[in-house]
Amino acid sequence: MKAYEIVSDGGIDALALAERDEPKPGPGEVLVRVRASSINYRDLSIVEEPGPRNIPYPRVPNSDGAGEVVETGAGVTRFKAGDKVCGTFFQGWIDGPITERDMANALGGTLDGMLAEYCVLPEGGLVTMPAHMSFEEASTLPCSPVTAWHSLVEVGGVKPGDTVLLLGTGGVSIVALQFVKMLGARAIITSSSEEKLARAQELGAWQTVNYRETPEWQDAVLELTGGRGVDHTVEVGGAGTIARSVDATRVGGSIGLIGVLTGGSFNPTSVMRKSIRLQGIYVGSRRMFEDMNRAMEQHEIKPVIDRVYEMEDARDAYHAMRAAGHFGKLVVTV
């Protein structure tokens, strides 16, 4: 079978398209024919800097993928041949609070990922694909959407009438926009691109803020909310944006801290003074994934895909992620 491998610290262009033996499932395991794999910023970071993350060589990249069950090992009861499935980001995190052990079992990092024609996963590390989605659409689900769901539903408890702040138009923020609309809430979204803001409005954004034209964007958010602030913020910037996010969030509100895209430092005093609940979020459990899939099926929500690449062009997809010109997800057909 064909599989991409990280074989050095040479970055995107050093990714090797290799031949491997087709794996066989053992007891409790499932052999999946991968049909599509999507790329997250985290996957790009691992490809570009495997050394600091202690990634062993060779390592198959990408946490996200979808495919069909080919064969099951002894004792498997959750799936059968022909079932359409997605892998979970954390292979052992089923439900409840995350543990150190759960965090040590992430696809495309500590474990081989999904940018391969076949993979073997434990039956507990798979979920059923939403029936209304293609393999390409379902391949985007394990990381960004589950992360957004975790922030909005599990941490923010977002309900009809709430107002949510979304930073940027990356994978997490765009699917969060779809979820906010589904939950009957209002979304304010930021970007430096008027074109992307216009597309966000087409997806249902209530208000938009161009942070290049309005560097003090938290003031714009406060003005839009009558000085109150938003109920919940999906924070993907990190230290460089968190202070403004706190200012833009209401007293007693919540912030899901997801990304570390910007550098800088942060004084947490304002978090205390506003009694804000600041929760670090690293994707989510299988139970969250399954809850999210049911909601997406019921409301017929489909992920936004910017472009689909052929497997031999996968390196181009990583370069597109680095260029950051996309709106929605970048997917590789396997």
Kinemage of the C-alpha trace (Angstrom):
@kinemage 1
@onewidth
@group {chain A} dominant
@subgroup {mainchain}
@vectorlist {calphas} color= white
{ca met a 1} P 0.000 0.000 0.000
{ca lys a 2} L 0.992 3.628 -0.440
{ca ala a 3} L 1.582 5.845 2.585
{ca tyr a 4} L 3.196 9.207 3.162
{ca glu a 5} L 5.955 9.205 5.753
{ca ile a 6} L 7.789 11.858 7.720
{ca val a 7} L 11.365 10.619 7.400
{ca ser a 8} L 13.392 13.692 8.401
{ca asp a 9} L 13.148 17.278 9.606
{ca gly a 10} L 13.240 18.476 6.002
{ca gly a 11} L 9.690 19.802 6.020
{ca ile a 12} L 6.921 19.467 3.446
{ca asp a 13} L 9.066 18.636 0.433
{ca ala a 14} L 10.830 15.878 2.385
{ca leu a 15} L 7.587 13.923 2.857
{ca ala a 16} L 8.121 10.517 1.263
{ca leu a 17} L 5.430 8.581 -0.609
{ca ala a 18} L 6.424 5.073 0.420
{ca glu a 19} L 5.310 1.490 -0.129
{ca arg a 20} L 4.329 -0.441 2.988
{ca asp a 21} L 2.874 -3.875 3.589
{ca glu a 22} L -0.893 -3.824 3.969
{ca pro a 23} L -1.590 -4.187 7.717
{ca lys a 24} L -3.727 -6.927 9.239
{ca pro a 25} L -6.140 -6.443 12.148
{ca gly a 26} L -5.484 -8.251 15.399
{ca pro a 27} L -8.005 -8.994 18.163
{ca gly a 28} L -10.191 -5.976 18.826
{ca glu a 29} L -8.840 -4.152 15.762
{ca val a 30} L -10.337 -2.942 12.484
{ca leu a 31} L -8.711 -2.667 9.053
{ca val a 32} L -9.882 0.504 7.287
{ca arg a 33} L -9.458 1.384 3.621
{ca val a 34} L -8.835 5.110 3.913
{ca arg a 35} L -10.650 7.120 1.234
{ca ala a 36} L -9.781 10.684 2.247
{ca ser a 37} L -7.607 12.545 4.751
{ca ser a 38} L -7.813 16.238 5.662
{ca ile a 39} L -5.057 18.538 6.893
{ca asn a 40} L -5.015 20.618 10.064
{ca tyr a 41} L -2.516 23.274 11.117
{ca arg a 42} L -1.308 20.812 13.730
{ca asp a 43} L -0.453 18.313 10.955
{ca leu a 44} L 1.526 20.981 9.115
{ca ser a 45} L 3.421 21.824 12.301
{ca ile a 46} L 4.361 18.188 12.843
{ca val a 47} L 5.574 17.807 9.246
{ca glu a 48} L 7.625 20.994 9.481
{ca glu a 49} L 9.062 20.406 12.950
{ca pro a 50} L 8.976 16.715 13.883
{ca gly a 51} L 12.166 16.897 15.955
{ca pro a 52} L 10.957 19.212 18.754
{ca arg a 53} L 7.834 17.052 19.043
{ca asn a 54} L 9.870 13.849 19.392
{ca ile a 55} L 8.191 12.292 16.357
{ca pro a 56} L 9.855 8.952 15.533
{ca tyr a 57} L 10.758 8.217 11.902
{ca pro a 58} L 9.094 7.071 9.781
{ca arg a 59} L 5.714 8.444 10.878
{ca val a 60} L 2.526 8.641 8.764
{ca pro a 61} L 1.056 12.160 9.197
{ca asn a 62} L -2.508 13.489 9.603
{ca ser a 63} L -4.937 12.869 12.431
{ca asp a 64} L -8.040 13.090 10.245
{ca gly a 65} L -9.392 10.518 7.839
{ca ala a 66} L -12.447 8.588 6.705
{ca gly a 67} L -12.909 5.281 4.925
{ca glu a 68} L -14.619 1.925 4.948
{ca val a 69} L -14.102 -1.167 7.046
{ca val a 70} L -12.416 -3.983 5.106
{ca glu a 71} L -11.870 -6.579 7.807
{ca thr a 72} L -12.326 -6.947 11.564
{ca gly a 73} L -10.242 -8.853 14.064
{ca ala a 74} L -11.442 -11.350 16.631
{ca gly a 75} L -13.887 -9.981 19.185
{ca val a 76} L -14.863 -6.823 17.293
{ca thr a 77} L -18.545 -6.003 17.814
{ca arg a 78} L -18.902 -2.291 16.994
{ca phe a 79} L -18.207 -2.534 13.255
{ca lys a 80} L -18.420 -4.892 10.296
{ca ala a 81} L -17.004 -4.992 6.772
{ca gly a 82} L -18.487 -2.235 4.604
{ca asp a 83} L -19.195 0.212 7.422
{ca lys a 84} L -18.149 3.804 6.717
{ca val a 85} L -16.061 5.218 9.535
{ca cys a 86} L -13.812 8.023 10.799
{ca gly a 87} L -10.879 7.611 13.139
{ca thr a 88} L -10.879 9.522 16.422
{ca phe a 89} L -8.081 12.000 17.109
{ca phe a 90} L -7.281 10.480 20.517
{ca gln a 91} L -7.568 6.739 20.165
{ca gly a 92} L -8.221 6.050 23.830
{ca trp a 93} L -10.324 9.005 24.989
{ca ile a 94} L -13.833 7.591 25.042
{ca asp a 95} L -15.562 9.927 27.530
{ca gly a 96} L -15.025 11.876 30.718
{ca pro a 97} L -12.062 14.138 31.524
{ca ile a 98} L -8.953 13.704 29.418
{ca thr a 99} L -6.010 11.917 31.026
{ca glu a 100} L -2.273 11.884 30.379
{ca arg a 101} L -2.668 8.405 28.922
{ca asp a 102} L -5.342 9.642 26.493
{ca met a 103} L -3.062 12.419 25.281
{ca ala a 104} L -0.320 9.920 24.494
{ca asn a 105} L -2.432 8.214 21.814
{ca ala a 106} L -2.999 10.811 19.078
{ca leu a 107} L -3.087 9.908 15.392
{ca gly a 108} L -0.444 11.527 13.216
{ca gly a 109} L 1.769 12.249 16.226
{ca thr a 110} L 2.463 9.603 18.811
{ca leu a 111} L 0.719 7.126 16.487
{ca asp a 112} L 0.771 6.712 12.701
{ca gly a 113} L -1.862 8.883 11.044
{ca met a 114} L -4.343 8.580 8.191
{ca leu a 115} L -2.445 9.668 5.065
{ca ala a 116} L -2.177 6.079 3.875
{ca glu a 117} L -4.289 3.696 1.820
{ca tyr a 118} L -4.965 1.412 4.802
{ca cys a 119} L -4.753 1.670 8.567
{ca val a 120} L -5.509 -0.588 11.506
{ca leu a 121} L -7.208 0.995 14.518
{ca pro a 122} L -8.795 -0.410 17.676
{ca glu a 123} L -12.562 -0.588 17.372
{ca gly a 124} L -12.862 1.945 20.198
{ca gly a 125} L -10.938 4.473 18.107
{ca leu a 126} L -13.553 4.697 15.342
{ca val a 127} L -16.957 6.338 14.892
{ca thr a 128} L -19.607 5.851 12.240
{ca met a 129} L -19.569 8.449 9.464
{ca pro a 130} L -22.581 10.761 9.174
{ca ala a 131} L -24.755 9.177 6.501
{ca his a 132} L -25.230 12.379 4.484
{ca met a 133} L -21.514 13.065 3.956
{ca ser a 134} L -18.962 12.017 1.362
{ca phe a 135} L -15.657 10.506 2.449
{ca glu a 136} L -13.978 13.842 1.711
{ca glu a 137} L -16.430 15.716 3.932
{ca ala a 138} L -16.272 13.169 6.736
{ca ser a 139} L -12.474 13.195 6.659
{ca thr a 140} L -12.543 16.741 8.064
{ca leu a 141} L -14.456 15.817 11.219
{ca pro a 142} L -12.066 14.305 13.798
{ca cys a 143} L -10.080 17.415 14.790
{ca ser a 144} L -11.472 20.869 13.913
{ca pro a 145} L -15.228 20.173 14.233
{ca val a 146} L -14.847 18.139 17.434
{ca thr a 147} L -12.684 20.945 18.851
{ca ala a 148} L -15.326 23.539 17.946
{ca trp a 149} L -18.107 21.371 19.399
{ca his a 150} L -16.144 20.895 22.623
{ca ser a 151} L -15.680 24.662 22.973
{ca leu a 152} L -19.232 25.695 22.125
{ca val a 153} L -21.325 22.917 23.644
{ca glu a 154} L -19.274 21.272 26.377
{ca val a 155} L -17.493 24.385 27.712
{ca gly a 156} L -19.570 27.344 26.532
{ca gly a 157} L -22.997 25.764 26.898
{ca val a 158} L -24.044 27.980 23.998
{ca lys a 159} L -27.810 28.323 23.738
{ca pro a 160} L -30.298 30.195 21.543
{ca gly a 161} L -29.844 33.951 21.794
{ca asp a 162} L -26.216 33.827 22.946
{ca thr a 163} L -23.472 35.719 21.130
{ca val a 164} L -20.199 34.001 20.254
{ca leu a 165} L -16.895 35.490 19.079
{ca leu a 166} L -14.903 33.519 16.501
{ca leu a 167} L -11.339 34.507 15.659
{ca gly a 168} L -10.262 34.147 12.040
{ca thr a 169} L -11.621 31.913 9.308
{ca gly a 170} L -9.579 28.756 9.831
{ca gly a 171} L -10.993 25.249 10.099
{ca val a 172} L -12.154 25.501 13.725
{ca ser a 173} L -13.751 28.935 13.333
{ca ile a 174} L -15.656 28.123 10.142
{ca val a 175} L -17.242 24.947 11.464
{ca ala a 176} L -17.888 26.755 14.763
{ca leu a 177} L -19.804 29.343 12.730
{ca gln a 178} L -21.991 26.564 11.328
{ca phe a 179} L -22.577 25.169 14.825
{ca val a 180} L -23.390 28.596 16.296
{ca lys a 181} L -26.085 29.071 13.667
{ca met a 182} L -27.404 25.562 14.327
{ca leu a 183} L -27.612 26.319 18.075
{ca gly a 184} L -29.696 29.446 17.450
{ca ala a 185} L -26.940 31.794 18.620
{ca arg a 186} L -25.249 34.788 16.945
{ca ala a 187} L -21.659 34.783 15.687
{ca ile a 188} L -19.227 37.664 15.394
{ca ile a 189} L -16.235 36.607 13.301
{ca thr a 190} L -12.930 38.354 12.596
{ca ser a 191} L -10.589 38.231 9.610
{ca ser a 192} L -8.110 40.427 7.733
{ca ser a 193} L -9.801 39.519 4.434
{ca glu a 194} L -13.001 41.221 3.306
{ca glu a 195} L -13.562 38.371 0.857
{ca lys a 196} L -13.453 35.803 3.664
{ca leu a 197} L -15.701 37.943 5.842
{ca ala a 198} L -18.220 38.121 3.004
{ca arg a 199} L -18.173 34.329 2.723
{ca ala a 200} L -18.610 34.044 6.486
{ca gln a 201} L -21.717 36.227 6.226
{ca glu a 202} L -23.058 33.883 3.561
{ca leu a 203} L -22.638 31.059 6.085
{ca gly a 204} L -24.671 32.976 8.654
{ca ala a 205} L -22.297 35.269 10.571
{ca trp a 206} L -24.274 37.933 12.434
{ca gln a 207} L -21.485 40.538 12.378
{ca thr a 208} L -17.911 40.700 11.055
{ca val a 209} L -14.813 42.668 12.080
{ca asn a 210} L -11.740 43.230 9.912
{ca tyr a 211} L -8.898 43.151 12.441
{ca arg a 212} L -6.445 44.684 9.977
{ca glu a 213} L -8.635 47.743 9.578
{ca thr a 214} L -9.638 47.663 13.257
{ca pro a 215} L -6.577 46.582 15.300
{ca glu a 216} L -8.465 47.140 18.573
{ca trp a 217} L -11.131 44.692 17.448
{ca gln a 218} L -12.257 43.989 20.998
{ca asp a 219} L -13.679 47.516 21.115
{ca ala a 220} L -15.685 46.800 17.970
{ca val a 221} L -17.034 43.602 19.544
{ca leu a 222} L -18.050 45.483 22.682
{ca glu a 223} L -19.814 48.114 20.579
{ca leu a 224} L -21.691 45.428 18.646
{ca thr a 225} L -22.872 43.884 21.926
{ca gly a 226} L -23.894 47.149 23.555
{ca gly a 227} L -20.861 47.138 25.840
{ca arg a 228} L -21.742 43.778 27.397
{ca gly a 229} L -19.359 41.470 25.548
{ca val a 230} L -19.953 38.053 24.051
{ca asp a 231} L -21.095 35.044 26.030
{ca his a 232} L -18.391 32.734 24.682
{ca thr a 233} L -15.202 33.136 22.661
{ca val a 234} L -13.530 30.480 20.519
{ca glu a 235} L -9.925 31.610 20.993
{ca val a 236} L -7.488 30.250 18.402
{ca gly a 237} L -4.770 32.903 18.477
{ca gly a 238} L -3.083 32.273 21.806
{ca ala a 239} L -0.956 34.717 23.759
{ca gly a 240} L -1.102 37.403 21.075
{ca thr a 241} L -4.914 37.637 21.084
{ca ile a 242} L -6.113 36.312 24.435
{ca ala a 243} L -6.055 39.699 26.208
{ca arg a 244} L -8.369 41.197 23.582
{ca ser a 245} L -10.582 38.115 23.735
{ca val a 246} L -10.950 38.547 27.495
{ca asp a 247} L -11.868 42.211 26.999
{ca ala a 248} L -14.465 41.195 24.385
{ca thr a 249} L -16.065 38.522 26.626
{ca arg a 250} L -18.743 39.431 29.155
{ca val a 251} L -18.377 39.227 32.906
{ca gly a 252} L -18.960 35.595 33.856
{ca gly a 253} L -18.548 34.439 30.263
{ca ser a 254} L -16.335 31.665 28.945
{ca ile a 255} L -13.416 31.239 26.574
{ca gly a 256} L -12.308 28.030 24.890
{ca leu a 257} L -8.529 28.330 24.446
{ca ile a 258} L -7.685 26.262 21.390
{ca gly a 259} L -4.849 27.659 19.311
{ca val a 260} L -1.372 29.067 19.775
{ca leu a 261} L -1.006 30.772 16.402
{ca thr a 262} L 0.377 34.041 17.799
{ca gly a 263} L 3.227 34.738 20.185
{ca gly a 264} L 3.451 37.179 23.072
{ca ser a 265} L 2.692 37.265 26.778
{ca phe a 266} L -0.506 37.570 28.786
{ca asn a 267} L -1.402 38.971 32.201
{ca pro a 268} L -4.266 36.823 33.582
{ca thr a 269} L -5.528 39.471 36.020
{ca ser a 270} L -8.437 40.412 33.751
{ca val a 271} L -9.628 36.795 33.719
{ca met a 272} L -9.962 36.943 37.494
{ca arg a 273} L -11.553 40.388 37.580
{ca lys a 274} L -14.242 39.400 35.077
{ca ser a 275} L -14.769 35.919 36.581
{ca ile a 276} L -14.240 34.425 33.127
{ca arg a 277} L -13.985 30.660 32.741
{ca leu a 278} L -10.900 30.015 30.596
{ca gln a 279} L -10.689 26.385 29.468
{ca gly a 280} L -7.882 24.828 27.467
{ca ile a 281} L -9.277 22.571 24.737
{ca tyr a 282} L -7.416 19.834 22.882
{ca val a 283} L -9.927 18.259 20.461
{ca gly a 284} L -12.399 16.021 22.337
{ca ser a 285} L -13.581 12.556 23.302
{ca arg a 286} L -15.273 9.904 21.177
{ca arg a 287} L -18.550 10.621 22.952
{ca met a 288} L -18.338 14.293 21.889
{ca phe a 289} L -17.570 13.172 18.329
{ca glu a 290} L -20.640 10.921 18.269
{ca asp a 291} L -22.873 13.645 19.773
{ca met a 292} L -21.619 16.077 17.130
{ca asn a 293} L -22.223 13.623 14.291
{ca arg a 294} L -25.827 13.113 15.362
{ca ala a 295} L -26.394 16.870 15.413
{ca met a 296} L -24.783 17.335 11.998
{ca glu a 297} L -26.929 14.550 10.555
{ca gln a 298} L -30.132 15.960 12.029
{ca his a 299} L -29.428 19.449 10.677
{ca glu a 300} L -27.781 18.181 7.468
{ca ile a 301} L -24.664 20.257 8.092
{ca lys a 302} L -21.731 19.592 5.775
{ca pro a 303} L -18.165 20.795 6.335
{ca val a 304} L -16.850 23.590 4.121
{ca ile a 305} L -14.092 22.275 1.836
{ca asp a 306} L -11.788 24.675 0.021
{ca arg a 307} L -10.032 22.167 -2.249
{ca val a 308} L -9.500 18.434 -2.736
{ca tyr a 309} L -6.085 17.135 -3.828
{ca glu a 310} L -5.051 13.796 -5.332
{ca met a 311} L -2.796 11.677 -3.166
{ca glu a 312} L 0.290 12.268 -5.309
{ca asp a 313} L -0.255 16.017 -4.808
{ca ala a 314} L -0.506 15.886 -1.009
{ca arg a 315} L 2.580 18.058 -0.554
{ca asp a 316} L 0.757 20.823 -2.444
{ca ala a 317} L -2.021 20.659 0.146
{ca tyr a 318} L 0.487 21.270 2.956
{ca his a 319} L 1.951 24.200 1.037
{ca ala a 320} L -1.583 25.593 0.673
{ca met a 321} L -2.061 25.260 4.433
{ca arg a 322} L 1.170 27.184 4.986
{ca ala a 323} L 0.077 29.921 2.531
{ca ala a 324} L -3.154 30.365 4.560
{ca gly a 325} L -5.230 31.521 1.628
{ca his a 326} L -7.859 28.810 1.971
{ca phe a 327} L -11.405 29.115 3.325
{ca gly a 328} L -12.550 25.818 4.787
{ca lys a 329} L -10.714 22.521 4.765
{ca leu a 330} L -7.955 21.091 2.571
{ca val a 331} L -8.532 17.415 1.768
{ca val a 332} L -6.451 14.688 0.130
{ca thr a 333} L -8.295 11.879 -1.692
{ca val a 334} L -6.584 8.586 -0.907
